Amino acid sequence: MASHGDWKDETICQSSGEIHAPRYFKEFEDFAEALGKAPGELILRDVLTKEMYDRYKDEKTALGVTFDKCIKGGIDKARLGEKWNVGKVGVLFGDAECVTKYPDLMHPVIVARHGNPHLPHPPPNLEGSQLMDQSIIDEKYVISTRVRTGRSISGFPLPPSISADQRKELEGIVTGALQTLTGEMSGDYYPLAGSTTYAAKPIGIDKETEERLIKDHFLFQEPDEPMLLSWRMERDWPHARGIYHNNDKTALVWVNEEDHLRIISMQQGHDIRAVFDRFAALVRAVETACKSVGRELEISPMYGNILSCPSNCGTGLRASMMIKIPLASAQPNFKQWCADRKLQARGSSGFASGAKDDGIRDVSNVDRMGKDEVTLVNEMIKGVADLIAWEKQLEAAAK
Ligand SMILES: Nc1ncnc2c1ncn2[C@@H]1O[C@H](COP(=O)(O)OP(=O)(O)OP(=O)(O)O)[C@@H](O)[C@H]1O
C-alpha cells in the first residue's frame, strides 16, 4: 500500500505480472464536486464531462489500462489541493494506446497543455548545423548544457501502469541494445542500489555511488512528490531502474524512471552544438538498437512521441543551460519575462528543488510539441543569450 500523510492508495498488484490500472471510482459524481471546485490551473477539470466519463469508465486498452488510471492524479489534486500535485494537467497515460482509446479527453488535454500546437507534429530534425551560432551566449555565465528527451517502447504499458515483470523485461531489452553502442557512446549500465533484476550487477550499485550520481546531476531520485505517488510511479522501487552512461558521463540513458527511456547529452560549458550533435547520435543509436532487437518506438503520426506525461509528448525535448544570473532571477518579473520568451527557469537541483537560492537557474525551452527539435533548441539559445544580456544590464546599473 502507498501512503503519504493522510493519503493512501490501497490498490496493489497481486502478482509481479499484473499491471497497475484500478477502476478507482464508481461514478462521475464520486469526484465531480471536488473537481469542479479545484482552484488554479487544472486542464482535467476544464475538459472532463460526465458524458465523457460514462463513455470511457468501463473501457480498457488492449494492455488493460483503465480510464480511471489516467485521471487519478488529477482527481487527487482536486481533492487534496495545490500542494499535492504541482502539475497543471491532471492526466498521465498508462500506455500509449490511451491517447487513441480515450480521444475525447486526451486530444483536448494535449492541445490545451501545448497551447494549441501546430498538428500534426512535424518530423524529427536533429540537424545540428541548423542551430543558431552559440557565440551569442557569453560563456562566462554558463555552468553546463544539457539536452534530454524521452522514448517509449511499443508493447509495454508506460511507467504508471507497467508490471514488475514487464519492467524487468524492458530493462533487459534496453540494456542489451545499449551494449551495442560503440565509440564515444560506449559505456555501462548501473542499476539503482538494491535493484535485483540485472544479472550482471545483482544488487545494483552501492548507495554512495548512487548519491554521488544524483548530486552531480546525472541521475534521477526516488519519486517522493505526491503527484508521482498518485500515479504509483514508486511501485517496486528500486528494481529494474538504472542509468547507462559512457565513461565521460556525457551520454546517458535513464531506464524505467518516469518514462521507459530518458536520453540525455550533457557537458560542462556552453557548447550546445557539441551537446546537440551527441544527443542526436545517441537518440539515433538507441532507436536503431531497439529496432534491431525487434522493438518499435511509440511515435504517433499526430502527436509525435507518446510519453507518460502529456506535457512531454511531441519531441520530449528539454534543452537547458545552467546559468548564473543572481540579479535577473531576483527580479519580481523574472518568471513572466521567461514565460514571454517561451522559457522555463528551474532551481539548480531539478524540477522539485527547494527554496535555497544560489542565483543559479536551469533555463530551458517550454514547448515540446508542434515544433521540431532544432527550433526548440534555438528558442533556448536565443532566450539564454537575452537573459544574460539582461543580467549584464542589471550589473551595470548596480555599479
Ligand atoms: N543544463 C544543465 N546542466 C547540468 N545539470 C542539469 C542541467 N539541466 C538540468 N540538469 C539536472 O538534471 C537533473 C534532472 O532534472 P529535472 O528532473 O529537473 O528535469 P528532467 O530530467 O528534464 O525531467 P522532468 O522535466 O521530467 O523533471 C537535475 O539534477 C538537474 O539539475
The ligand as an SDF file (V2000), in Angstrom:
LIG
                    3D

 31 33  0  0  0  0  0  0  0  0999 V2000
   21.9950   22.3930  -18.0620 N   0  0  0  0  0  0  0  0  0  0  0  0
   22.1520   21.5380  -17.0720 C   0  0  0  0  0  0  0  0  0  0  0  0
   23.3800   21.2580  -16.5580 N   0  0  0  0  0  0  0  0  0  0  0  0
   23.5400   20.3840  -15.5400 C   0  0  0  0  0  0  0  0  0  0  0  0
   22.5470   19.7130  -14.9590 N   0  0  0  0  0  0  0  0  0  0  0  0
   21.2940   19.9440  -15.4190 C   0  0  0  0  0  0  0  0  0  0  0  0
   21.0330   20.8680  -16.4700 C   0  0  0  0  0  0  0  0  0  0  0  0
   19.6850   20.8700  -16.6880 N   0  0  0  0  0  0  0  0  0  0  0  0
   19.1580   20.0110  -15.8070 C   0  0  0  0  0  0  0  0  0  0  0  0
   20.1000   19.4470  -15.0500 N   0  0  0  0  0  0  0  0  0  0  0  0
   19.9500   18.4730  -13.9650 C   0  0  0  0  0  0  0  0  0  0  0  0
   19.3050   17.2890  -14.4310 O   0  0  0  0  0  0  0  0  0  0  0  0
   18.6420   16.6530  -13.3340 C   0  0  0  0  0  0  0  0  0  0  0  0
   17.2180   16.2950  -13.7100 C   0  0  0  0  0  0  0  0  0  0  0  0
   16.4670   17.4710  -13.7900 O   0  0  0  0  0  0  0  0  0  0  0  0
   14.8810   17.5530  -13.7720 P   0  0  0  0  0  0  0  0  0  0  0  0
   14.3110   16.3810  -13.0420 O   0  0  0  0  0  0  0  0  0  0  0  0
   14.5030   18.9400  -13.3720 O   0  0  0  0  0  0  0  0  0  0  0  0
   14.4840   17.5110  -15.2910 O   0  0  0  0  0  0  0  0  0  0  0  0
   14.3500   16.4350  -16.4170 P   0  0  0  0  0  0  0  0  0  0  0  0
   15.3400   15.3340  -16.2590 O   0  0  0  0  0  0  0  0  0  0  0  0
   14.4730   17.2360  -17.6590 O   0  0  0  0  0  0  0  0  0  0  0  0
   12.9150   15.8220  -16.2400 O   0  0  0  0  0  0  0  0  0  0  0  0
   11.4670   16.3840  -15.7840 P   0  0  0  0  0  0  0  0  0  0  0  0
   11.2110   17.6030  -16.6120 O   0  0  0  0  0  0  0  0  0  0  0  0
   10.5420   15.2580  -16.0760 O   0  0  0  0  0  0  0  0  0  0  0  0
   11.5880   16.6850  -14.3100 O   0  0  0  0  0  0  0  0  0  0  0  0
   18.7290   17.6240  -12.1580 C   0  0  0  0  0  0  0  0  0  0  0  0
   19.7940   17.2230  -11.3230 O   0  0  0  0  0  0  0  0  0  0  0  0
   19.0550   18.9440  -12.8530 C   0  0  0  0  0  0  0  0  0  0  0  0
   19.7140   19.8750  -12.0220 O   0  0  0  0  0  0  0  0  0  0  0  0
  1  2  1  0
  2  3  1  0
  2  7  2  0
  3  4  2  0
  4  5  1  0
  5  6  2  0
  6  7  1  0
  6 10  1  0
  7  8  1  0
  8  9  2  0
  9 10  1  0
 10 11  1  0
 11 12  1  0
 11 30  1  0
 12 13  1  0
 13 14  1  0
 13 28  1  0
 14 15  1  0
 15 16  1  0
 16 17  2  0
 16 18  1  0
 16 19  1  0
 19 20  1  0
 20 21  2  0
 20 22  1  0
 20 23  1  0
 23 24  1  0
 24 25  2  0
 24 26  1  0
 24 27  1  0
 28 29  1  0
 28 30  1  0
 30 31  1  0
M  END
$$$$
